[in-house]
């Protein structure tokens, strides 16, 4: 029996919806420019008319480390921009750890803030990326909240303390593994400072930075939940 026009239209509509979903899920290559002129590469996991998060990788790592978590954010209704900081992946500039890398994060934040229909912006950083995330947020009041995975008070001369004080009472989420003594000590120190609007999560899984999200699904789920509460409220 040949399908009628109504069945054909329904099939076309389903196919169109499926194609739209695939198009939204696929990351889009984005080129940014930091305020000092350095050209940066990023991958946008778009969700229309939604809050968004900048994802900052660990030292020597790239935006690709963030893909599983970025896709998880998409599924939760949050857009994500995974960044290659200068000297890494597709980005120009020196790869040496430097406070200038916070300019890269700020360029990504400004890009998300300028999106049509864009809403609240947050930043998640891992290891050195955690320090850079907080440094950028300290100078950008538009950033609603930051999450720090395996932070360090001093990462090869890139220090955290001044940014912590300047960041103020905005929401902060702290994550470390109990098997990562330096990161766990940093998190406990920040908790001891009794920062306002702060939450922490210590994982029993031996991992560092973005590895925690890959190896401990409970932490990944908790971070998505915190971002939803922080950015959608």
GIJOQUI-V900592 format. One line per field, one symbol per residue. ss: DSSP state (A for helix, B for strand, O for the rest). phi: phi as a letter, one per 30 degrees, with the letter a starting at -180 (. if undefined). psi: psi as a letter, one per 20 degrees, with the letter a starting at -180 (. if undefined). A space follows every 10 residues. Layout:
BEGIN
ss: ???
phi: ???
psi: ???
END
This chain:
BEGIN
ss: OOOOAAAAAA AAAAAAAAAA AAAAAOOBBB BBBOOOOOBB BBBBBOOOOO OBBBBBOOOO OOAAAAAAAA AAAAAOOOBB BBBBOOOOOO OOOOOOOOOO AAAAAAAAAA AAAOOOOOOO BBBBBBOAAA AAAAAAAAOO OOBBBBBBBO OOOBBOOBBO AAAAAAAOOO BBBBBBBOOO AAAAAAAAAA AAOOOOOBBB BBBOOOOOOA AAAAAOAAAA AAAAAAAAAA AAO
phi: .dddeddddd dddddddddd dddddddcdb cbbddcjddb cbbccdbdhb dbbdccddei cbedddeedd dddedcibdb bdccdeibhc cdjdddeaed dddddddddd ddddddidbd bbbbbbheed dddddddecb edddabbcch dbdbchjccc eddedddidd dbbcbacdcc eddddddddd dddhddhcbb bccdddabid ddddcbddde dddddddddd ccd
psi: ppqrhghghg ghgggggghg gghhhpqppp prprijippq qrppnqoqlq rqppoprrpi rrhhhigghg hhgghjkpqq opqorpjqcj qrrpippqhh hhhgghhggh ghhiqpjqbq prppqpchhg ghghgghhjn iiphqqpopl rqhonlioqh ghhghhhbjq qpppprqijn ggghhgghgh hhilqqlpqq opqiporpci hghhinhhgg ghgggggghg hi.
END
